[in-house]
Amino acid sequence: MTRNSARRLMGMAAGALSVAALLAVVPGSAVSADRQGTAAEPAAQAKGKPRPDARHVVIAVHGGAGTALKREDTTPAQEKAYRDGLAEALRAGQKILAKGGSSVAATEAAVRRLEDNPLFNAGKGAVFNEDAGHELDASVMRGSDLAAGAVAGVRHVRNPVSAARLVMEKTKHVLLAGQGADDFAARGGLPTVTQDYYWTEKRWQELMKAKGRVKGSGETLTQGTVGAVAVDGKRNLAAATSTGGLTNKMAGRVGDSPVVGAGTYAKNATVAASATGAGEVFLRGAATVTLSNLIEFGGRDLATAAYEVLVERLPKLGGTGGVIALNAQGVFDAPHSSEGMLHGYLTEDGRLVTKVFADETPANR
């Protein structure tokens, strides 16, 4: 056997092993508590050429950028709640992938789990607008053909991300808004709720603070927008994002989360990305499609492109935030210009990592 032949055989074996590892991961067993990474995971270098956070990632999620959790202000129970929330979302998506499901289905499953968790600003636990109401936004995009669906300003859909997928798969449109989107979701069989379903005491107090009725005032950028990116066994990418928006936002305000190319983007040849942060800035900077274009037309690698958009470009427009970005080869990065960003990822071999503290996700990364 020649040296070149041996190398080819080794490469084929490695590829087969990667696929086998993906299919072998079983929720609740291979991804066990003692394999869940936390603060011990090395942070990507903050200076010099950006490098990816991880490789061989199959699904990643974020729970929002903004004021990061600080160890001195966080109880063990609070830390556990956030880590468990991210981990449960990852496992929900991974369960789909392990059965040969699509990346679209995996991202929807992960985001649904986060929408149902009141810790995050999406679905149950969404923030209040200026009228003390809830208006939710979500989007999903498929990397194989650039199909996308989104909803904006919905008030009665339990899981807006599922409504977004329904728009993508059952209509000729991309974005439905307001009452029309709510009615379409209901006709499509999705569970509906009354406004009080989204209510939590925490979000109510944030609204009171924003309106100056309790100590502190001013509009608040609330941590908690959620998102997911995934690559399936066919190497197809997908991304999904969901949010309640800004505390005390104007009624009718729509941010970047339901806008393809701003809050969400997926293209097999480049990247799947879900963003979180100052929505108006992500809209003006066309954040996620710019990331993709830098890879496709600018020759950047994923980490360099993501760093350029999130850390170098968007802050100049007056806002901060973060993104989770994944390519079809499993290269993953999560740069942000905000103080921190809750996120986690799961690799082909079942290693699950969650990052919730500021020192786990240093700013300008």
LUMDO-701401 format. One line per field, with one value per residue (C-alpha): x, y, z; residue number from 1. Coordinates in nm, 3 decimals. Example, Ala and Ser with C-alpha at 12.3 -4.5 7.8 and 13.67 -1.06 7.14 Angstrom:
east = c(1.230  1.367)
north = c(-0.450  -0.106)
up = c(0.780  0.714)
seq = c(1  2)
//
This chain:
east = c(0.000  0.136  0.158  -0.111  -0.343  -0.297  -0.380  -0.699  -0.808  -0.740  -0.947  -1.238  -1.228  -1.226  -1.527  -1.719  -1.635  -1.767  -2.102  -2.123  -2.049  -2.329  -2.581  -2.466  -2.524  -2.831  -2.994  -2.963  -2.686  -2.388  -2.437  -2.408  -2.353  -1.987  -1.926  -2.092  -1.832  -1.850  -1.594  -1.309  -1.357  -1.081  -1.205  -1.103  -0.816  -0.924  -0.623  -0.455  -0.629  -0.970  -1.006  -1.318  -1.456  -1.498  -1.499  -1.715  -2.021  -2.361  -2.590  -2.550  -2.790  -2.782  -2.988  -2.916  -2.646  -2.644  -2.549  -2.368  -2.417  -2.152  -2.032  -2.048  -2.413  -2.536  -2.648  -2.568  -2.938  -2.952  -2.640  -2.786  -3.114  -2.944  -2.707  -2.991  -3.204  -2.933  -2.852  -3.216  -3.247  -2.932  -3.053  -3.394  -3.228  -2.972  -3.247  -3.383  -3.040  -2.963  -3.272  -3.166  -3.387  -3.319  -3.127  -3.445  -3.635  -3.345  -3.324  -3.702  -3.699  -3.415  -3.576  -3.917  -3.759  -3.607  -3.939  -4.103  -3.842  -3.935  -3.568  -3.539  -3.694  -3.895  -4.235  -4.310  -4.115  -4.116  -4.076  -4.353  -4.392  -4.490  -4.858  -4.785  -4.848  -4.638  -4.544  -4.315  -4.093  -3.923  -3.761  -3.612  -3.395  -3.282  -2.932  -2.980  -3.209  -3.231  -3.594  -3.705  -4.009  -4.079  -4.348  -4.347  -4.563  -4.756  -4.959  -5.116  -4.883  -4.731  -4.419  -4.345  -4.056  -4.303  -4.519  -4.211  -4.142  -4.507  -4.477  -4.167  -4.319  -4.688  -4.693  -4.526  -4.431  -4.138  -4.275  -4.624  -4.704  -4.959  -5.311  -5.263  -4.970  -5.163  -5.462  -5.244  -5.071  -5.406  -5.542  -5.226  -5.300  -5.040  -5.126  -5.248  -5.248  -5.386  -5.152  -5.128  -4.947  -4.631  -4.643  -4.372  -4.309  -3.950  -4.053  -4.322  -4.067  -3.838  -4.121  -4.191  -3.823  -3.815  -4.116  -3.955  -4.214  -3.946  -3.581  -3.400  -3.544  -3.492  -3.546  -3.378  -3.207  -3.312  -3.090  -3.271  -3.339  -3.285  -3.156  -3.011  -2.791  -2.741  -2.591  -2.752  -2.625  -2.662  -2.448  -2.740  -2.739  -3.028  -3.073  -3.362  -3.414  -3.697  -3.752  -3.990  -3.789  -3.704  -3.858  -4.087  -4.051  -4.302  -4.609  -4.550  -4.170  -3.994  -3.627  -3.378  -3.487  -3.755  -3.556  -3.360  -3.007  -3.018  -3.103  -3.099  -2.925  -2.829  -2.650  -2.483  -2.180  -2.104  -2.269  -2.574  -2.602  -2.841  -2.789  -2.880  -2.832  -2.930  -3.183  -3.182  -2.806  -2.822  -3.087  -2.887  -2.570  -2.742  -2.538  -2.585  -2.587  -2.278  -2.109  -2.203  -2.089  -1.752  -1.699  -1.835  -1.701  -1.434  -1.248  -1.267  -1.286  -1.583  -1.413  -1.253  -1.577  -1.784  -1.534  -1.525  -1.903  -1.975  -1.671  -1.537  -1.836  -2.156  -2.028  -1.947  -2.320  -2.396  -2.488  -2.353  -2.452  -2.338  -2.389  -2.360  -2.216  -2.169  -2.057  -2.123  -1.790  -1.888  -1.669  -1.837  -1.777  -1.967  -1.811  -1.981  -1.919  -2.162  -2.044  -2.143  -2.360  -2.533  -2.470  -2.381  -2.297  -2.289  -2.029  -2.043  -1.896  -2.156  -1.957  -2.195  -2.063  -2.256  -2.122  -2.318  -2.068  -1.888  -1.546  -1.647  -1.737  -1.509  -1.623  -1.474  -1.467)
north = c(0.000  0.342  0.628  0.822  0.521  0.480  0.845  0.813  0.509  0.689  0.988  0.764  0.588  0.919  1.042  0.722  0.747  1.104  1.005  0.700  0.913  1.153  0.872  0.696  0.984  0.901  1.171  1.113  0.853  0.949  1.313  1.265  1.519  1.433  1.513  1.852  2.125  2.445  2.705  2.460  2.491  2.710  3.041  3.131  3.378  3.739  3.883  3.794  3.595  3.474  3.098  2.882  2.795  2.430  2.175  1.872  2.055  1.929  2.172  2.492  2.725  3.069  3.222  3.584  3.849  4.136  4.164  3.839  3.629  3.703  3.434  3.656  3.744  3.400  3.124  2.760  2.703  2.989  2.866  2.516  2.648  2.831  2.546  2.295  2.515  2.530  2.159  2.053  2.252  2.094  1.746  1.813  1.906  1.628  1.371  1.471  1.449  1.109  0.966  1.099  1.408  1.735  2.030  2.238  2.004  2.003  2.381  2.407  2.150  2.327  2.671  2.538  2.411  2.754  2.925  2.711  2.810  3.132  3.213  3.334  3.619  3.408  3.244  3.193  3.469  3.712  4.077  4.338  4.619  4.975  4.877  4.591  4.340  4.073  4.071  3.787  3.734  3.426  3.292  2.976  2.920  2.610  2.614  2.368  2.591  2.923  2.857  3.067  3.150  3.406  3.564  3.907  4.063  3.748  3.759  3.416  3.149  2.938  2.858  3.126  2.925  2.655  2.921  3.043  2.693  2.659  2.979  2.839  2.503  2.582  2.923  3.103  3.383  3.441  3.673  3.702  3.960  4.040  3.903  3.738  3.539  3.438  3.327  3.131  2.949  2.859  2.730  2.523  2.345  2.510  2.557  2.906  3.087  3.400  3.688  3.597  3.274  3.473  3.668  3.629  3.841  3.902  4.055  4.264  4.413  4.489  4.681  4.876  4.965  5.075  5.300  5.449  5.310  5.133  5.220  5.269  5.378  5.369  5.115  4.784  4.545  4.220  3.917  3.611  3.611  3.251  3.074  2.752  2.636  2.277  2.052  1.716  1.383  1.507  1.811  2.049  2.359  2.537  2.829  2.956  3.256  3.364  3.664  3.880  4.186  4.479  4.561  4.866  4.864  5.056  4.852  4.715  4.731  4.450  4.374  4.159  3.814  3.753  3.916  3.686  3.817  4.019  3.789  3.456  3.312  2.968  2.864  2.527  2.667  2.921  2.930  2.893  3.189  3.310  3.653  3.827  4.182  4.533  4.447  4.779  4.761  4.403  4.516  4.812  4.604  4.305  4.106  3.740  3.771  3.993  3.714  3.470  3.705  3.761  3.385  3.338  3.649  3.774  3.451  3.470  3.162  3.133  3.265  3.562  3.658  3.629  3.834  4.106  4.145  4.117  4.280  4.519  4.634  4.636  4.831  5.118  5.137  5.191  4.853  4.524  4.160  3.816  3.534  3.157  3.043  2.690  2.555  2.224  2.086  2.136  2.441  2.658  3.004  3.241  3.589  3.880  4.244  4.242  4.168  3.806  3.562  3.254  2.967  2.601  2.338  1.962  1.774  1.459  1.249  1.369  1.634  1.900  2.243  2.532  2.881  3.116  3.331  3.639  3.482  3.184  3.412  3.718  4.026  4.116  3.752)
up = c(0.000  -0.096  0.153  -0.034  -0.032  0.341  0.397  0.191  0.390  0.718  0.601  0.500  0.837  1.024  0.827  0.896  1.264  1.278  1.129  1.354  1.657  1.566  1.527  1.843  2.081  2.287  2.498  2.869  2.840  2.623  2.715  3.088  3.361  3.404  3.038  3.048  3.013  3.217  3.315  3.261  2.885  2.739  2.600  2.246  2.230  2.247  2.068  1.742  1.472  1.596  1.618  1.656  1.996  1.898  1.617  1.538  1.677  1.560  1.745  1.943  2.124  2.280  2.555  2.480  2.502  2.746  3.109  3.181  3.492  3.753  3.987  4.294  4.226  4.118  4.350  4.271  4.207  3.956  3.777  3.758  3.620  3.335  3.253  3.265  3.039  2.774  2.810  2.779  2.458  2.316  2.400  2.247  1.918  1.937  1.984  1.643  1.480  1.636  1.466  1.128  1.148  0.971  1.103  1.066  1.296  1.542  1.567  1.604  1.886  2.067  2.040  2.146  2.466  2.531  2.450  2.718  2.978  3.167  3.227  2.869  2.673  2.429  2.463  2.833  3.006  2.714  2.807  2.813  2.560  2.657  2.669  2.911  2.634  2.468  2.100  1.993  1.688  1.543  1.227  1.083  0.775  0.584  0.443  0.159  -0.049  0.146  0.234  0.530  0.739  1.008  1.224  1.389  1.657  1.739  2.060  2.099  1.956  2.231  2.025  1.764  1.617  1.510  1.347  1.159  1.031  0.927  0.724  0.554  0.470  0.410  0.238  -0.050  0.188  0.422  0.691  0.841  1.109  1.376  1.374  1.037  1.168  1.481  1.274  1.033  1.319  1.475  1.144  1.112  1.437  1.658  2.028  2.114  2.448  2.607  2.687  3.054  2.960  2.884  3.214  3.478  3.786  3.680  3.347  3.513  3.752  3.458  3.294  3.614  3.637  3.274  3.334  3.643  3.884  4.084  4.142  3.814  3.483  3.109  2.834  2.907  2.668  2.829  2.816  2.693  2.317  2.211  1.905  1.765  1.479  1.366  1.102  1.027  0.894  0.536  0.623  0.579  0.797  0.967  1.204  1.418  1.647  1.880  2.107  2.304  2.203  2.429  2.763  2.725  2.346  2.138  2.048  1.699  1.719  1.531  1.581  1.396  1.517  1.250  0.970  0.739  0.701  1.022  1.313  1.128  0.826  0.694  0.378  0.339  0.163  0.435  0.777  0.997  1.233  1.503  1.656  1.979  2.098  1.992  1.722  1.543  1.497  1.369  1.120  0.997  0.975  0.807  1.054  0.968  0.588  0.610  0.805  0.528  0.253  0.417  0.401  0.049  -0.124  0.114  0.164  0.545  0.764  0.996  1.311  1.138  0.962  1.279  1.477  1.213  1.211  1.582  1.736  1.473  1.266  1.470  1.774  1.538  1.461  1.827  1.971  2.098  2.088  1.988  1.744  1.735  1.403  1.268  0.933  0.760  0.879  1.243  1.307  1.571  1.712  1.942  1.934  2.107  2.188  2.483  2.835  2.797  2.608  2.741  2.503  2.471  2.215  2.166  1.964  1.752  2.033  2.284  2.470  2.598  2.696  2.853  2.918  3.142  3.335  3.207  3.264  3.048  2.759  2.781  2.592  2.252  2.160)
seq = c(1  2  3  4  5  6  7  8  9  10  11  12  13  14  15  16  17  18  19  20  21  22  23  24  25  26  27  28  29  30  31  32  33  34  35  36  37  38  39  40  41  42  43  44  45  46  47  48  49  50  51  52  53  54  55  56  57  58  59  60  61  62  63  64  65  66  67  68  69  70  71  72  73  74  75  76  77  78  79  80  81  82  83  84  85  86  87  88  89  90  91  92  93  94  95  96  97  98  99  100  101  102  103  104  105  106  107  108  109  110  111  112  113  114  115  116  117  118  119  120  121  122  123  124  125  126  127  128  129  130  131  132  133  134  135  136  137  138  139  140  141  142  143  144  145  146  147  148  149  150  151  152  153  154  155  156  157  158  159  160  161  162  163  164  165  166  167  168  169  170  171  172  173  174  175  176  177  178  179  180  181  182  183  184  185  186  187  188  189  190  191  192  193  194  195  196  197  198  199  200  201  202  203  204  205  206  207  208  209  210  211  212  213  214  215  216  217  218  219  220  221  222  223  224  225  226  227  228  229  230  231  232  233  234  235  236  237  238  239  240  241  242  243  244  245  246  247  248  249  250  251  252  253  254  255  256  257  258  259  260  261  262  263  264  265  266  267  268  269  270  271  272  273  274  275  276  277  278  279  280  281  282  283  284  285  286  287  288  289  290  291  292  293  294  295  296  297  298  299  300  301  302  303  304  305  306  307  308  309  310  311  312  313  314  315  316  317  318  319  320  321  322  323  324  325  326  327  328  329  330  331  332  333  334  335  336  337  338  339  340  341  342  343  344  345  346  347  348  349  350  351  352  353  354  355  356  357  358  359  360  361  362  363  364  365)
//
